């Protein structure tokens, strides 16, 4: 029954029949179903891809409307590979730098210990020049 008796087009939420239908298979869609965020169409669980977060028809519609991203070219592929290699080199450089800093810190600590031991020997006059 419509909320407003004069408005016949108002949806009725009293029945068990949902107000939306799947855009692809025309099956009823429950009230709790949210529309596809990309195309704002209601689809059933069968036609919704949760990993992509959009309905399965969106990529097809994008192809139909030619809203695809730029085609994969050799230059684009080469640039992506170079970026990946640069990231790997940068990560390796940072790891190497961190390792070298740890080694230098350990070296300084051991050198300080040796100098302290030598100074103690001089103070105790066990060693003379």
Steps between C-alpha positions, in 0.01 A plus 500: 500500500651838411588741780304776332158377380494757220839398360468168316866493391639485856666163571340268749729356769230293664511201265769239466568594139802735474473828316822449296586245235840389380598693188654187343264212580186689612480300824375680813765668714453527881450838668834476679695481174698810413531609137825458312722797597626543145181488293234541776303202367355231725637151438454167675785322679553283194587805289705690763875456538597575863873494420462781246222672693281541194254306291625263233343712227706811580808390302271409208332840519837669516607318183176595332548864595873482423592633842792260521836618622776554250603185312805313620789599279863402500598838645246475782607145581869597491432797732311280749782244499759775550299646791481157659873442458575845643286420806689173547835677467392768747385238751828313462697823544308586818555151642871520414526844663325378815733198517808721455379732776454205737848370418655846554318540832622159616854586385495830694376326816774237481763765425384702803524188718856434379602862563345483848693180575826656378436813709436282807831320442684833481330621818596183683852543359503151365605633161750774432611663182 
